[in-house]
Amino acid sequence: MGIRKTGPAVFLVIMLMPVIVHSLNVESGRIRLEIDEKTGSFSLFSLQENGQSLSLLYPDDPGTSYFSVAVNNRIYRRPSSSDFRREIVNESGGLIIIWTSSQLEIRQEFRLIRSVSSDVKNGIAMSLTLRNISSRNLSVGLRYLLDTYLGESSGNHFVSSDNRSINGETGLKAAYPRYILSPQGRSVNRGLMLMLDAPGIEKPDSIVFANWKRLNESSWSYDVNASRSFSNPPYSINDSAIALYFDPEALQPGDERLINLVFGSYDQAGYLPDSQEINDRIADIILEESDARDPAKELALVRELITEIDLLMKAGQEVPQEKIRLLRQLLETLKARKADLED
């Protein structure tokens, strides 16, 4: 995040306030997720080989990255306690925040995942399930504002997978590049990677790159002006952010809408959010006792894994050795179990 000016009186009050930390943390491999229990805001850190950690989003105030929901033309910014009850559930490998109002339940689930070519977890899959719990039809949309900052020091704010630089106010609609990178300085292979076009990811209806303060002050829609930079003088200088728009859709009572987002540390091969689940299911099958085997399930997993490998090859990506090893191991397991059945 760029420069934001604060008045001296406000600054003094902030300095005198006691700092109390209430957070839940999940860490694995090279990624750490922190959830603020008091606000529901999250922080995401890339764990470096030298023992240091790099915040992938603006670190000083996690609350500057947040979602808003539109319900029948009313906008709820940062679902507050007055409109939504909040419950945080700590599950193995991830965290879930459940936001509940009189009309809507939003289940925000965070799951640590690996990129395609990584041996350890280095990103997150975030799913938002919006469920109509009222007795009438609702029109429901979502906007997610991500407060980026890594490229601000160099002026190289964003780079797309097709090597397009985005250094001023920009709007995008599909077809999207495979990913957007908020690069660490001038690096083209380090920083925050936001997947936009990959299996298992919900494509936004539109994307806006603009000054954070301008986006934050807009209640919902935003008119892009390509002549503007990421500054909004005098209070917000060189301060870039991304807004992902998922336009309102009709939800009947009991209906759900699922939005999946994936981001993490840069990896040229990118992220496939369903990949890790497939790998885990295959590992479970391989380790199952003979009396627990399910031939139909095993065959379905073979087909899933082959489909995943096909997707990687069509995208021009090298198939990771882990995929090849799992496929071979699963096929050998199936052969052995077939022989047992024939005995």
BAKOL-84144 format. One record per residue (C-alpha): residue in one letter; x, y, z. Coordinates in steps of 0.2 Angstrom, whole numbers, padded with zeros to 4 digits, always signed. Layout:
BEGIN
AXYZ...
//
This chain:
BEGIN
M+0000+0000+0000G+0006+0017-0004I+0006+0033+0007R-0009+0037+0017K-0009+0053+0028T-0016+0052+0046G-0019+0068+0056P-0008+0071+0071A-0022+0069+0084V-0027+0052+0077F-0009+0047+0076L-0007+0051+0095V-0022+0041+0100I-0017+0026+0090M+0001+0027+0098L-0007+0027+0116M-0019+0013+0113P-0014-0004+0120V-0011-0017+0107I-0021-0033+0110V-0019-0048+0097H-0033-0060+0095S-0029-0071+0080L-0030-0089+0074N-0015-0096+0064V-0013-0110+0052E+0004-0114+0045S+0011-0127+0033G+0025-0128+0021R+0029-0111+0015I+0012-0102+0019R+0004-0095+0035L-0014-0089+0037E-0019-0078+0051I-0037-0074+0055D-0041-0059+0067E-0055-0066+0078K-0062-0049+0082T-0065-0043+0064G-0064-0059+0053S-0050-0051+0043F-0036-0062+0037S-0017-0060+0034L-0007-0071+0022F+0012-0074+0023S+0025-0082+0012L+0038-0091+0023Q+0055-0088+0015E+0070-0100+0016N+0080-0088+0026G+0067-0089+0040Q+0059-0073+0036S+0041-0070+0031L+0034-0060+0018S+0016-0053+0019L+0007-0056+0002L-0006-0042+0006Y-0004-0025+0015P+0002-0030+0032D-0001-0015+0043D-0020-0016+0043P-0028-0033+0037G-0045-0025+0037T-0041-0016+0021S-0044-0032+0011Y-0062-0037+0013F-0078-0042+0004S-0094-0033+0002V-0111-0041-0002A-0126-0034-0012V-0142-0041-0006N-0158-0034-0015N-0148-0018-0020R-0142-0015-0002I-0123-0015+0001Y-0116-0023+0016R-0097-0018+0017R-0086-0028+0028P-0101-0038+0036S-0102-0030+0053S-0108-0037+0070S-0124-0026+0068D-0129-0035+0052F-0120-0052+0053R-0116-0064+0067R-0099-0071+0065E-0092-0088+0070I-0075-0095+0067V-0072-0114+0066N-0054-0121+0067E-0053-0136+0056S-0038-0147+0052G-0028-0139+0038G-0039-0123+0037L-0051-0111+0045I-0069-0107+0042I-0079-0090+0046I-0098-0092+0046W-0106-0075+0043T-0125-0075+0047S-0139-0062+0045S-0158-0063+0045Q-0157-0066+0026L-0140-0073+0021E-0127-0086+0027I-0109-0084+0021R-0097-0098+0024Q-0080-0092+0020E-0068-0106+0020F-0049-0105+0019R-0039-0121+0014L-0020-0121+0013I-0014-0129-0004R+0001-0132-0015S+0004-0125-0032V+0006-0137-0046S+0025-0139-0045S+0027-0137-0026D+0031-0151-0014V+0024-0140+0000K+0009-0129+0003N+0012-0111-0003G-0005-0104-0006I-0023-0104-0001A-0040-0108-0009M-0054-0097-0002S-0072-0103-0005L-0087-0091-0001T-0104-0100-0001L-0118-0088+0000R-0135-0096+0005N-0152-0088+0005I-0159-0093+0022S-0174-0081+0021S-0191-0086+0015R-0191-0075-0001N-0181-0073-0017L-0164-0063-0015S-0153-0055-0028V-0135-0058-0021G-0118-0052-0027L-0101-0050-0020R-0086-0039-0022Y-0069-0043-0015L-0056-0029-0012L-0038-0035-0011D-0026-0022-0004T-0010-0026-0013Y+0007-0017-0010L+0022-0027-0016G+0024-0018-0033E+0022-0001-0026S+0040+0003-0021S+0046+0000-0039G+0030+0007-0048N+0028-0010-0056H+0011-0013-0049F+0004-0028-0058V+0010-0041-0072S-0002-0053-0080S+0002-0070-0086D+0003-0064-0104N+0016-0051-0099R+0005-0036-0098S+0010-0023-0086I-0004-0014-0077N+0002+0003-0069G-0013+0013-0069E-0032+0012-0067T-0038-0003-0078G-0054-0013-0080L-0054-0031-0086K-0068-0043-0092A-0066-0061-0098A-0057-0068-0107Y-0044-0066-0092P-0026-0070-0092R-0022-0086-0082Y-0015-0075-0067I-0011-0058-0061L+0005-0055-0051S+0008-0042-0038P+0027-0043-0040Q+0039-0041-0026G+0049-0025-0032R+0054-0028-0050S+0054-0047-0049V+0044-0056-0062N+0044-0072-0052R+0041-0067-0034G+0025-0060-0026L+0007-0062-0024M-0001-0073-0038L-0020-0072-0040M-0027-0085-0051L-0040-0080-0063D-0043-0093-0076A-0040-0111-0071P-0051-0126-0067G-0060-0125-0050I-0059-0106-0049E-0074-0094-0051K-0071-0081-0064P-0076-0063-0059D-0088-0054-0070S-0076-0040-0070I-0060-0034-0062V-0054-0017-0058F-0037-0011-0054A-0037+0006-0045N-0032+0017-0031W-0037+0008-0014K-0045+0024-0007R-0056+0027-0022L-0061+0008-0022N-0064+0008-0004E-0075+0024-0005S-0086+0017-0019S-0101+0008-0012W-0101-0005-0026S-0099-0001-0045Y-0084+0009-0051D-0081+0019-0067V-0064+0016-0073N-0054+0031-0080A-0039+0024-0089S-0030+0041-0088R-0029+0040-0069S-0014+0033-0060F-0014+0023-0043S-0013+0040-0034N-0028+0050-0026P-0019+0066-0019P-0016+0072-0007Y-0021+0057+0005S-0017+0042-0005I-0002+0041-0015N+0004+0026-0026D-0008+0015-0018S-0015+0001-0029A-0028-0013-0026I-0039-0025-0035A-0057-0027-0034L-0065-0043-0040Y-0084-0041-0045F-0096-0056-0045D-0112-0048-0051P-0129-0051-0042E-0138-0067-0046A-0156-0073-0041L-0156-0085-0026Q-0172-0093-0021P-0175-0099-0003G-0162-0112+0001D-0152-0109-0014E-0133-0107-0013R-0120-0098-0024L-0102-0104-0023I-0087-0092-0027N-0069-0100-0027L-0053-0089-0026V-0035-0095-0026F-0020-0085-0022G-0003-0088-0015S+0016-0086-0018Y+0021-0085-0037D+0024-0102-0046Q+0025-0102-0064A+0015-0118-0065G+0001-0110-0056Y-0012-0117-0044L-0026-0130-0047P-0036-0130-0031D-0044-0147-0034S-0027-0155-0037Q-0022-0158-0019E-0039-0165-0015I-0037-0178-0029N-0020-0182-0023D-0026-0185-0005R-0040-0196-0010I-0028-0206-0021A-0016-0208-0006D-0031-0214+0005I-0036-0227-0009I-0018-0234-0010L-0017-0236+0009E-0035-0244+0011E-0037-0261+0018S-0043-0274+0005D-0060-0275+0013A-0062-0257+0012R-0059-0255-0007D-0071-0248-0019P-0067-0252-0037A-0079-0239-0044K-0071-0226-0033E-0054-0231-0038L-0058-0231-0057A-0066-0213-0055L-0050-0207-0047V-0039-0214-0061R-0050-0204-0073E-0049-0188-0062L-0030-0189-0062I-0029-0192-0081T-0041-0177-0084E-0030-0167-0073I-0014-0172-0082D-0023-0168-0099L-0027-0150-0092L-0009-0147-0088M-0002-0153-0105K-0015-0143-0114A-0010-0127-0104G+0008-0131-0109Q+0014-0135-0092E+0026-0149-0087V+0017-0163-0078P+0024-0164-0060Q+0033-0180-0056E+0021-0182-0041K+0007-0184-0053I+0016-0197-0063R+0021-0206-0047L+0003-0206-0040L-0004-0212-0057R+0008-0227-0058Q+0006-0231-0039L-0013-0231-0041L-0012-0242-0057E-0001-0254-0048T-0013-0254-0033L-0028-0258-0045K-0019-0272-0054A-0015-0280-0037R-0033-0279-0031K-0039-0285-0048A-0028-0300-0046D-0035-0303-0028L-0052-0303-0034E-0048-0316-0048D-0040-0328-0035
//
